[in-house]
Amino acid sequence: MSFFSRMFGSKKADESAAGSASKEARAETVAHFKEFIASRNGCEAFVEPPTRVTQTTMVVVADTGEWTRRRVPDPVTARKLAKQLGVPAFDVNLSGYPSRMREWNEKRRKQL
């Protein structure tokens, strides 16, 4: 056993656990987006770049303005996922968020 293995644990065990967790997380993300898109009309995806605090995320916005956000590994994967889900994808830095999303948020705030 090497010094680093003793200090930081077995890398192989960590990798296999992380691999299965990431596969599960990916499956959950895909299932969530599929359900959201199937139950709402006019969905579009907006890819948000990583920041110091968060990794890359994808926001799916319905035509009513209702939205959902999930983490994705990177912008390329987000675009592939949007294509797989059959929705157009936009870079939020270029397009901004749709006004219907802001309107939906405001309406929800007033209801609460």
MOWOPE-V19372 format. One record per pair of residues at least 12 apart in sequence whose ideal C-beta (glycine too) atoms are under 10 Angstrom apart, sorted by the first residue. I is the first residue (numbers start at 1). J is the second residue. D is the distance in Angstrom with one decimal. If there is no record, write none. Layout:
I_J_D / I_J_D
This chain:
22_73_8.4 / 25_70_9.2 / 25_71_8.1 / 25_73_9.9 / 26_70_10.0 / 26_72_8.7 / 26_73_8.3 / 26_77_9.0 / 26_81_9.1 / 28_70_8.5 / 29_58_8.5 / 29_70_4.6 / 29_71_7.3 / 29_72_7.0 / 29_73_9.9 / 29_81_7.9 / 30_70_9.1 / 30_81_6.9 / 30_84_7.9 / 30_85_8.0 / 32_60_9.1 / 32_68_6.9 / 32_70_6.2 / 33_45_8.2 / 33_58_7.7 / 33_60_5.8 / 33_68_7.3 / 33_70_6.7 / 33_72_9.7 / 33_81_7.1 / 33_82_8.7 / 33_84_9.3 / 33_85_5.8 / 33_87_8.6 / 34_84_9.2 / 34_85_6.5 / 34_86_9.8 / 35_68_9.4 / 36_60_5.7 / 36_61_9.8 / 36_62_7.6 / 36_66_8.5 / 36_67_8.8 / 36_68_5.1 / 36_70_9.5 / 36_85_9.3 / 36_87_10.0 / 37_60_6.4 / 37_62_8.2 / 37_68_9.5 / 37_82_9.7 / 37_85_5.6 / 37_86_7.5 / 37_87_6.2 / 38_85_9.4 / 39_62_8.7 / 39_66_9.8 / 40_60_8.6 / 40_61_9.2 / 40_62_3.7 / 40_63_7.4 / 40_64_6.9 / 40_66_6.5 / 40_67_9.7 / 40_68_9.5 / 41_62_6.6 / 41_63_5.2 / 41_64_7.9 / 42_61_8.6 / 42_62_6.1 / 42_63_2.9 / 42_64_8.0 / 42_87_9.2 / 42_100_9.1 / 43_60_5.3 / 43_61_6.7 / 43_62_5.3 / 43_63_7.5 / 43_66_9.4 / 43_67_9.2 / 43_68_9.5 / 43_82_9.4 / 43_85_8.0 / 43_86_8.8 / 43_87_4.9 / 43_88_8.8 / 44_59_9.0 / 44_60_7.2 / 44_61_5.5 / 44_62_8.4 / 44_63_8.6 / 44_67_9.7 / 44_82_8.5 / 44_87_5.8 / 44_88_5.3 / 44_89_7.7 / 44_90_6.6 / 44_95_9.3 / 44_98_7.1 / 44_100_9.9 / 44_101_9.7 / 45_58_5.5 / 45_59_7.1 / 45_60_5.3 / 45_61_8.0 / 45_72_9.8 / 45_78_7.0 / 45_79_8.2 / 45_81_7.7 / 45_82_3.9 / 45_83_9.2 / 45_85_7.4 / 45_87_5.1 / 45_88_6.9 / 45_89_4.3 / 45_90_7.0 / 45_92_9.7 / 46_58_7.0 / 46_59_4.5 / 46_60_7.8 / 46_61_6.5 / 46_67_8.5 / 46_69_9.0 / 46_78_9.1 / 46_82_9.2 / 46_88_9.7 / 46_89_7.5 / 46_90_5.2 / 46_91_7.8 / 46_92_4.5 / 46_93_9.8 / 46_94_10.0 / 46_95_7.1 / 46_96_8.7 / 46_97_6.5 / 46_98_7.9 / 46_101_8.5 / 47_59_8.1 / 47_72_7.8 / 47_74_9.3 / 47_75_5.2 / 47_76_9.5 / 47_77_9.5 / 47_78_4.4 / 47_79_6.7 / 47_81_9.6 / 47_82_7.8 / 47_89_6.0 / 47_90_7.0 / 47_91_5.6 / 47_92_6.3 / 47_93_8.7 / 47_94_9.7 / 47_95_9.7 / 48_69_7.7 / 48_71_9.7 / 48_72_9.2 / 48_75_9.0 / 48_78_8.6 / 48_91_8.8 / 48_92_5.1 / 48_93_8.3 / 48_97_9.4 / 49_74_9.7 / 49_75_7.0 / 49_91_8.0 / 49_92_7.6 / 49_93_6.2 / 50_71_9.6 / 50_72_10.0 / 50_74_8.1 / 50_75_8.7 / 54_69_9.7 / 54_71_7.4 / 55_71_5.4 / 55_72_7.8 / 55_73_7.6 / 55_74_8.3 / 56_71_7.1 / 56_72_5.3 / 56_73_6.8 / 56_74_5.3 / 56_75_5.7 / 56_76_9.3 / 56_77_7.9 / 56_78_6.3 / 57_69_5.4 / 57_70_6.6 / 57_71_5.4 / 57_72_6.4 / 57_78_8.0 / 57_92_9.3 / 58_70_6.2 / 58_71_8.2 / 58_72_5.0 / 58_75_8.9 / 58_77_8.8 / 58_78_4.4 / 58_79_8.9 / 58_81_6.8 / 58_82_7.0 / 58_85_9.8 / 58_87_9.9 / 58_89_7.8 / 58_92_9.5 / 59_78_9.7 / 59_90_9.7 / 59_92_7.3 / 59_97_7.6 / 59_98_9.8 / 59_101_7.9 / 60_81_9.8 / 60_82_8.2 / 60_85_8.0 / 60_87_6.8 / 60_89_9.6 / 61_87_9.5 / 61_90_9.7 / 61_97_7.5 / 61_98_5.7 / 61_100_7.0 / 61_101_5.0 / 61_104_8.4 / 62_98_10.0 / 62_100_8.4 / 62_101_9.1 / 62_104_8.6 / 63_98_9.2 / 63_100_6.9 / 64_100_7.0 / 64_101_9.6 / 64_103_9.4 / 64_104_6.4 / 64_107_9.8 / 65_97_9.9 / 65_98_7.4 / 65_99_8.3 / 65_100_3.8 / 65_101_5.1 / 65_102_7.6 / 65_103_5.4 / 65_104_2.8 / 65_105_7.5 / 65_106_9.2 / 65_107_7.8 / 65_108_9.1 / 66_100_9.0 / 66_101_8.3 / 66_104_5.7 / 66_105_9.6 / 66_108_8.9 / 67_97_8.5 / 67_98_9.0 / 67_100_9.1 / 67_101_5.4 / 67_104_7.1 / 67_105_8.3 / 75_89_9.0 / 75_91_7.5 / 78_91_9.5 / 79_91_9.0
